Amino acid sequence: MNKVLLLFVMIIFIQCTHAQKKPKQELKKYKEDGIERAIDVKEVGVEEVVSTARYFLGVKHKLGGLNHEGLDCSGLIYASFKKHGIQMPRSSSEQGRVGKFIRSKNRLEYGDLVFFHMDWNKQKLVNHVGIYLGDDEFIHVSTSKGCIISRLDSEVWKKGFLFGTRIW
């Protein structure tokens, strides 16, 4: 019985260790495939884009959505930039390739984009995005709560954080 329990604990440990390393390995490949692509923000300031994102607070989640009838996380970013004539990629994975790469949460500044690998979608490394608001808060679109402000230091988001990018 004790050997079976020990074997079970070892298998769980190995799986957890492997699961933690996989996003790090994938991040290396993601970076090799191209990051820090330039984007023309024209004369638009960070506050204008953040204000537009805040305008979506309370809007429900809708996969592929881009307006007040519903939107998804990358749709929030896309629509917030597009309103000011800035052409962002549509997917969170491609949005993560734009701007200066920021590895540490401690270096994030107001208006930086924040990228996550969440367990609910393991098919892609980058599968969630939001805009950093300062003081460990970010605006994003939750599948269950719609467009909301959440805390980066909560267990869920702290665990899933990958990196940030600075557009300005």
Phi, psi and omega in degrees: 000314180296324179294321179295316179297316178298316178298317179300314179298319180296318179297315178299315179300314181297317179296319179294318179297316179296318181296326180286327182282328186303309178301324179295319178294318179293326179297321178300314179294319178304314180295321179296331180282355174119116175225181178057039175287142181283151176219140181274111179268007179056228178254017185281135178268159180301322183297325180297316181291317179296319178299320178295318178299318179297331179299337180272357181307132180092348179289138183288159177284136173212116181304125181084356183286153183223014185212191184288353173280345179152149178204163175252180187299313180288333175295324176299314180294310181304310183292323181293324178280319184299324179304335181252017175079016180259123183269101176266154171299162183273328184266151179298324180298317179282328176298328179292348180269356184258135176093177182283128182290132178234112185281325189257137175299330182294343182258002180292145176234160179311128177092351176294150174273143179240137186237146188225156167243105183260145184299333184290345177220091184271357183291329180241145176296302179269113182227013175202147182215152175207183178243127181286133182251358184095166179051039178065022178247150175213153178258138183198181178244117177270141179296330183264332186245356181078206183283117185218172171252130180234172180256130177295334183273004174288155184303317182299310186281328177298317181294322185271349184300132177254305184189175174235169171223148178249119183273323183266000000 
